Amino acid sequence: MSNTALPREAELRTWASRGIEVEGDVLVTRMPRLQAVVASGEKPAYATLRCWKDEQHRYIVDVKVQVTVALECQRCLSQCELELATQSSLCVVWNEDSIKELPSGYDPLIAGDVSDLHALVEEELLLALPAVPMHDVGDCEDVSRAFGDSTMEVVEEKESPFAALGALLKTPDAEDDKG
Ligand SMILES: [Zn+2]
């Protein structure tokens, strides 16, 4: 975490030509897609970007992002704090046609003249989110104590309409009438 905000916009090709490096914070409130999936995230993400050109004159952005977010544990449904840390080497390209020419080790970043760095940081973090966030084994809240047996009943009630729908969709074989 730093005390400076990461700039919002960058001309990454220019930055790469000049070898510019920046670091700074991005508030989670500036990353709406991330904010939508985290239970809370008061602390900002901290990002560093190092822009440079490789020997093939490609525009490269080495980006590291770090943030601590609270997600809903999928085992006990209470909050678990997770640190997300990402590290990527992005190659700035104009369009999808250029992607297949990239050597391994680079991830493509399709960008026009100006890039939104906050969106870039958000994208990195979304990719780093675990598919099924969970506490470490043994760290979960006691499910039965926290929610009681009623939790199981609610789950069953939620499932039954779908089961009924499934039955509805399966039943008629009206197509067989033609002939
Ligand atoms: Zn848990």
Residues whose N, C-alpha, C, O or C-beta is under 5 A from the ligand:
A	BS01	ZN	C73 R75 C76 L77 H135 C140 E141
